[in-house]
Amino acid sequence: MTALTLDTRLAASVHAPVFGQAAEEKSALAGLGSVSHYARNNTIYSEGDGAEYSYKVVAGAVRLAKMLSDGRRQVAQFALPGDFFGIDWLDEHSMTAEALNDVSVICYRRGRLERLSDENHAIRAELFSTLRHDLWAAQNHLVILGRQSALERVASFLLQLIDRRKDARK
């Protein structure tokens, strides 16, 4: 299965929003960002762009990838509804974010998010929870890449996708 085929199937499977308005209203960040829409295959930001915003997927799916010097794209992560992405420690984005299908995201200005997390315990807790999950996912991803065959990696990815969709529906 090619990366393009896998991307297309993933995009088709998450086209409908998983998190509705009610779930977003429960978030400490509700109402603090602005909504943006991106059409399929459009770039949300590119590697090296200033990291002025962080994002939360409302509908659709986002591919986070690094472009290699030989023109290949190394996919690092897929952000699905409810996921944050673009929370970079540096002043510029380290990856490119692309819409797999029509995507709606909430954009949070980085400086405002940092100030609010200093002032509001609920926002700080939500961001730390996101960062802890991202660290856990990155560690698991490294183990998968280092210890599994290509077929086992695809199977692991599909199982993780199923688990994420089950968790999102709870």
N, C-alpha and C positions, 0 to 999 in steps of 0.2 A: 504494500500500500504506500503510495507516495505521500509526501507531506501535504501537497496540494489537495489530494483526495481526503486526507484526514482532516485538514482545515475546513474543507467544504462540508464534510459530514458533521463536524463539531458545530459549525455555524448554523447548520440546519436544525440541529438538535436543541439549540438554546435560543432560537429566534424569539420565542415568547418570553416576556419577563417572568422571572421566578419570584422575585420580591415585589409585592404590590405596594401601593401607596401606604397602607397601614403599617407595613414593616418599616418603611422609610421614616414614618412619623415617630416611631419608637426610638429612632436613633437620636443620640445627643447632638448630632450634626445636622438634623433636619432643618431646612430653611436657611442654612448658613452658606450655601454654595449656589452656583447658577447652573442650569441645565443646558447642555450642548448636545447636538445630534451630529452623527457622522455616517455617511453612506458607506456601503460595503467597499472594502479595499482602500478607503481613505486613510491617510496618516493622521493620527491624533497629535503625535510629536515624534521627532526624529532624535536618534542618538546625537548627543552634542548640543541639542537645543537647551536653552535656559530652563531650569526646573522651577518655574514660577507657580505652577499649579500641581496639585495632587488630584486624583480622580476616583470616583466610585461608579461602577457599572450599575445602571438601572435596568437596561434591557440590551440584549445582544451579547456579543462576545468580542474580546479584544485579545490580539496576539501580541506578546512582548518578545521581541527578537533582536538579535545582534547581526548586523551584516558583516560578513567576513570579507577579507581582502580579495578573495578569489570570486566574489559575487554570490556565494551561497548565503542562505539565511539560516541561522541557528536559532530555533525557537526555544525560548527559556521557560515560558509560562503562558497560560491562557487565563485571562481574567473574565469571570462570569458574573451574572447579576448578583449584587451584594458585595463583590470583591473590590477592594481598594487597589490602585496601582499608581505608579509614578511618585511614590513617597521615597525620594532619593535623598541621600545624605550629602551629596555634593551639590554644587550650584548648577550642574547640568545633568540631563538625563543620560543614563548609561546604556539605554536600549531604545529601540524604536517601537512605538505602540501603533498598531494598525487595526482598523475595524474589520472583523471577519464577516460581518453582515451589517445591516443597519443597526447602529448602536446609539443609545442614549446614556450619557454620563453626567454626573454632578461634578462640577469643577470647583475645587476649593483653593483659594489663593494661599500659597505656602506660608507667607508671613502671618496672615490672619489665623491660619490653622495653628501655627506655633504659639502665637499669643493666646489664643483661646485654650489650647491644651495646658498652658501655664496657669490659666485662671479657672478652668472648669474641670473638676475631677472626672465627670462622666465622659467628657471628650477625651481627656488623657487616657482613661481606662479603655475606651473604644479603640484609640490609635495603638496603644500598647498591645491590646489583644490582636489586632491586625498584624503588627510587627512580629509578635511571638509566633503566630500561625505561619507567616511568611518564612521565618527562620526555620521552623519545623519542616515546612514543605521543601525548602532548599536543601536541607540536610538529607531528607528522604530521597530527593531527586538525585543527589550525588551518589547515594548508595545504589540506586537503581541503575544509573549510568555506568557505574564501575563494576557491577556484579551480574548484570543480566544481558542476555542476547537481545538482538533487535526485536524478535518476536515477543520475548518476555517483557521488554520495555513497552511495546504497544499494548499488550494485555494489561500491564500495570496501569498505564495511562487510562485505558477504558474503564477499569475497575474504580480508579480514583474519581473519574468523571461521574460514574453511577453513584458512588458514595456522596459526592458533593451535591448532586441533584436530590438525593434522598434527604440530606441534611437541610437543604434549602426549603423543602416542602413542609418541614416540621413546624 
